[in-house]
Amino acid sequence: MATIKDSVHDHIEVEGVAAALLDTPAVQRLRRIRQLGTVSYVYPSANHTRFEHSLGVYHLACQALDGLGIHGPQAERVRAAALLHDVGHSPFSHNIEAVIYRHTGQYHDDVADLLAENPVGDVLREHDLDPEAVADLIAGDGQYGQLVSGELDVDRMDYLVRDAHHTGVPYGTIDHGRLVRELTFEDGQLVLQEGNVQAAESLLIARALMNPTVYSHHVARISKSLLRRGTERLIDEESIPAATVRRMDDSDLLVALRSHDSTEGYADALDERDLFKRAVWAELRDVPDEIIDADHETIRDLEDEIAVRADVRPAHVILDVRGRPTMTESTTRVVVGNEVRRLDEQSPLVEALRAAQQSQWRLGVYAPDEETEQVGHAAASVLGLDIEGALVSEVRGTHYATLDEFEHRTN
């Protein structure tokens, strides 16, 4: 057994199959993958890694299993899945996951191939665990997969607290100790026992507050967009297989970007924090549906059209369109009056938080500092945005704002 000091959970005891997995190359690689990718450009202390997060998820999984009375081989499979749940992450965590998926068809939780034929698979088989069964748990399959990947998973319980701790923001506070103690199964569904509506709401509130201030901060989104663009060129123009990029760590990817003429500019921008600026920052209600739902190729065509109209290089325009807002946690199930109910059917907070999500959503168009004004006006025209109306754009030199925002800034 190994005892590891953790900044969030204090001491974590690692034993059994997890202790044997700890020193495999796949798990140790997670020391070199930042948990929050490019968020450190906003919060310099956000340099924690997927390795420590994985230990935290393992720790909470152990507590949940004990509370549920699950022991033996099934518990060992869940513990292994908890520790291994992030081994499929590409460099900078989620930041380039969409790029990798377009080329490989694999997301970070598609790990069956990574567990099958390497030291991880050997360790699992030595402990009489089927690598495929562990991979299924990581993907959230089956009753016990809900503990690792679901609305009430221990992954979420750890990263909210850990990310808040390392960024220094006061928004990720949840009572994860109570949450793991109050878990139970009803008809194969993982639910919170009676009297825990507020504990479930705390997950929603923490996520709603962390999203705009940390996960979707505009500087993090701009730096992520530059990293994605550079990675796309690395794969498409330098013929580095996406499968190879997927298994790099953060440093490997930056070195690869620096090593090629077509991508070194992106590496320089990230190394020196010389990032693009916002040319457009548009609210959900002001963006046409066809733009929000556009696929990757359509987005690239729109970028080219904006560049032509603005008379700038195509590489100097990045259109960043997030998916429509979702709130997975709202389907969390809680026991109320001996009846299992979905949280969005029980809590009046859910609708308010959904409205907040909608208001926080932004479409971004980014360009070099000196070109933001012309790119902003060109983008507004190409995308069909009305920058004379409600707040849809921040064009350097001219700021369009609602009266409410103006009054807020002057009070």
Secondary structure, DSSP 4 states (H G I P E B T S, - for coil): -EEEEETTTEEEEE-THHHHHTTSHHHHGGGGSBTTGGGGGTSTT---BHHHHHHHHHHHHHHHHHHHT--HHHHHHHHHHHHHTTTT--TTGGGGHHHHHHHHS--TT--HHHHHSSHHHHHHHHTT--HHHHHHHHTT-HHHHHHHSSTT-HHHHHHHHHHHHHHT-S-----HHHHHHTEEEETTEEEEPTT-HHHHHHHHHHHHHHIIIIIT-HHHHHHHHHHHHHHHHHHHTS---HHHHHT--HHHHHHHHHTSTTTHHHHHHHHTT---EEEEEEEGGGS-HHHHT--HHHHHHHHHHHHHHHTS-GGG-EEE-PPPP--GGGG-EEEETTEEEEHHHH-THHHHHHHHHHHH-EEEEEE-GGGHHHHHHHHHHHHT--TTSSS--EETTEE---HHHHHHHH-
